[in-house]
Amino acid sequence: MTQSDQSRRTVIKGIGVATAAALGAPPVQAATAVPAEGEIWSSEYWAKKGDIPLWMFRKRIGAPKPGEPARPVVFFVHGSSVTSRAFDLTVPGKGEYSLLNAFARFGFDCWTMDHENYGKSGRTSGNADIASGVEDLKAAVEVVARETGQTRYHFIGESSGALRAGAYAMAAPEHIDRLVFAAFTYKGEGSPTLAKRAEQLAYYRTHNMRKRDRDMIRSIATRDKPGTSDPAVIEALADVEMQFGDQIPTGTYLDMTANLPVVHPDKVLAPVLLVRGEYDGVAAVPDLEEFFNKLPNGDRQFVILPGTAHSVALAINRELFWHVARAFLTMPKPIVI
């Protein structure tokens, strides 16, 4: 890299920080994740959203100890058709498929949750839409703050989980450090998957639950580009998901087919990494480019992962996602000149 190129990059980063400051955003804190070795420790927690119990899960290297340096928190937010198990999958003989394990070894304090009407969390008559997910995250963050003593966190959301994370970032910018949106969609324009899904819009408007069987879970990995995910891995996902039944909420499907945009880029003040699989049928490139160009913080990146479709977390090329997300979350604090 030439001195001129380096100076230009410094100026661009500086613009991002200055823009965020002008908008009243809290200053970006450099992540301090240090790769760690040792046994992975885990624990379950419960948040309460009113009377609704929300299940939470945490992984890190070693149990927390009084007085130790804080580790940066990264909170993983699941999508429409799966629970948080998608972030902590074990597939014997197939290598590491747990994002929680991978990022715990990178030095992060990793958290996730099941949203209302998903997994182990409480069941209600609601449809668990994006707005409901924001309230879930508000309740969860109270637990994270209590357990870690920290007040700002990284969020990684996939698919409608990215929409939940983005909507939460608009509602609570003071708790956001850096954001990773994977398989995100802005207005949904140019999306063949959403166009097909919209054929069932009347159903989503009148029903709060929909069918989610094993074939539906398989389709997540096959509808865009078969071969981008290992079928054995998707079967393992289906095994753990089906323990929670064959019904899943319609709320995020309704939002994604009738109510987009639910995340407004001008209101997302934190640094953002947009990640799209090359073959993703939900997130069209022009749609994401429009969102990216409207983000107010100059500290932003848009990455397209080759050989990957909608699900980047469970793709054969999942380590590409680990790499770009880790690099973004551990970027040094830019120097403002």
RABEL-V211374 format. One record per backbone hydrogen bond with DSSP energy under -1.0 kcal/mol. NH is the residue of the N-H (numbers start at 1). CO is the residue of the C=O. If there is no record, write none. Layout:
[[NH,CO] [NH,CO]]
This chain:
[[6,2] [7,3] [8,4] [9,5] [10,6] [11,7] [12,8] [13,9] [14,10] [15,11] [16,12] [17,13] [18,14] [19,15] [20,16] [21,17] [22,18] [23,19] [24,21] [25,20] [36,105] [41,60] [43,58] [45,56] [47,54] [49,52] [52,49] [54,47] [56,45] [57,112] [58,43] [59,110] [60,41] [62,39] [68,65] [74,109] [75,154] [76,111] [77,156] [86,83] [87,84] [88,85] [94,91] [100,87] [102,98] [103,99] [104,100] [105,101] [106,102] [107,104] [108,103] [109,72] [110,59] [111,74] [112,57] [114,55] [117,122] [118,115] [121,118] [122,53] [133,129] [134,130] [135,131] [136,132] [137,133] [138,134] [139,135] [140,136] [141,137] [142,138] [144,140] [145,141] [146,142] [147,143] [148,144] [149,145] [153,175] [154,73] [155,178] [156,75] [157,180] [158,77] [159,182] [161,158] [162,159] [163,159] [164,160] [165,161] [166,162] [167,163] [168,164] [169,165] [170,166] [171,167] [172,168] [175,172] [176,173] [177,153] [179,271] [180,155] [181,273] [182,157] [183,275] [191,188] [193,281] [195,191] [196,192] [197,193] [198,194] [199,196] [200,197] [201,198] [204,200] [205,201] [206,202] [207,203] [210,248] [212,246] [217,213] [218,214] [219,215] [221,218] [223,219] [228,225] [234,230] [235,231] [236,232] [237,233] [238,234] [239,235] [240,236] [241,237] [242,238] [244,241] [245,242] [248,210] [250,208] [251,127] [254,250] [255,251] [256,252] [257,253] [258,254] [259,255] [267,264] [268,265] [272,299] [273,179] [274,301] [275,181] [276,303] [278,305] [279,308] [280,277] [288,284] [289,285] [290,286] [291,287] [292,288] [293,289] [295,292] [300,298] [301,272] [303,274] [305,276] [312,310] [316,228] [318,315] [320,317] [322,318] [323,319] [324,320] [325,321] [326,322] [327,323] [328,324] [329,325] [330,326] [331,328]]
